Amino acid sequence: MQLAFATLGCPGAPLDQVLELAKGNDISGLELRAAPDEFTHTGLTAAERRELRSRIEDAGLEILTVSSYVKLCAVEDQPLEAHLELAADLGARGVRVFAGDDPSTIDDGTAYGPSAGEIRALDRVTSASRDVSILLETHDSHSAGRQVAALCGLLDTDVPGHNVKVIWDSSHTWSHGETLAESFNLLQPWIELVQVKDADSGQDYRPVAIGAGDFPIQELLQTLDGTDYPVSLEWELKWHPHLPPLEEALPALHSWLGNGAVR
């Protein structure tokens, strides 16, 4: 199992620190948060992109995602193409996006058909570059596996050869009433990456230090048995400053997953 982490867990940290964290914790993949206050953003020059890619590759790491805040279903224009170009330049597998639809219009795509936002998503995917993947995370309006699976099924039907895959944030689908096995069975045709974190269902699924919550990690490991999806720690320190730093979270992650379960 390839182990990764998201730089959301070390907001504003320089590349040197990220590489040291990876080297010291047997990490082989990165999710790079793309934002103006990070070392990864769409304003990088061609030379800066080459240097960033070279340094990460020289460290033996793979860029799994450029983590954008693009919303596929949003009404306003979205900088999808700029992020896809950045991901291609960095050699990343794809660009993380959210659905960002109006939750009141979502019916899982089964009863009344796609929402207006999902139709916008179809249009955006149709016209997008296919050099790298669009990686739709189970998040916000489409936090449940059934919602993302319905949208991906619609894409399969209406946009043949599309480049959308799924980042399965396993804590999000669990917090929306699905067992991990149910979510996996729904999303499995499109999964590219699995995100993990601990959360406390007694505190409205608030992210907590690893081992302090009740996320069913053993159930996840059983569900993923026999697969080779990268597993990434989405440590949301940027948004939840009560969490311990990655320097503590990454060793705890190894223990949580079990020695020998990762490489």
C-alpha positions, 0 to 999 in steps of 0.5 A: 500500500503506497502511503501519502500525505496532503500538504494541507497538514503543514500549511505554508511549510516550505518544500524542504520541510515537506520532503523531510517529513516524507523521507522521515516517515516512509512516505512515497506520495504527496497531495500538493495543496494549490493556493497562493500561500503555498509553494504550489500554485497556478502562478508558478513560472515554467522554470519554477514548475520544472524545478518543483517537479525535479526536486520532488521526483529526485526525492523519490516521491510521486505527486498524486494530486494538485489539490485545487478548490475548483468546483465542477458544479458551480455557477461561476467560472472555475480555473480548471484548465489552469490547474490541469496545466499545472498538474501536467507540468508537475507530472501529477496524476490529476487535479483534485476538485469538489462538486460544489453543487447546491445541496438542495438540488441533489437527489443522488441522481436516481429519482429526478435526474441530474441537477443544473450543477451536475449538467454544468459539470458535464459541460466542464468535463467535456471541454477539459484537457484530458492530459491528466485526470480530474479527481473528484473528492467525496466532499461538500454537496457530494460527500456520500459515495452514492452521490459521487457514483451517480455523477460518475455514472452520468459522466460515463453515459454522456461523456465517453472517454472522460478523465474523471476519477474519484478521491474517496475521502473515506471519513466523509462517506462514513459520516454520511451514513454509508458503511465503508464497504458500501461506499467502496462498492459504489465508487470502486469503478472510479477510485484513484486514491483513498484519503484517511483521517480519524474523526469523532462521531460523537462530536459531529464527526470532528477531525481528531488526533489519530486514535482519539476518534472512532473511525473504523480503520480496521473495516477500511483495511479489510475493505481495501485488502487486495487493492493497491490504491494509494492511501493518503493522510488528509490531515486538515491542520489548516482548518482544524488547528487543534490537531497535532502537527504532521510530525506527530500524526505521520508516525501515529498513522503508521501505527494506526494502519499497522506496521507492514500494511504500508510501504 
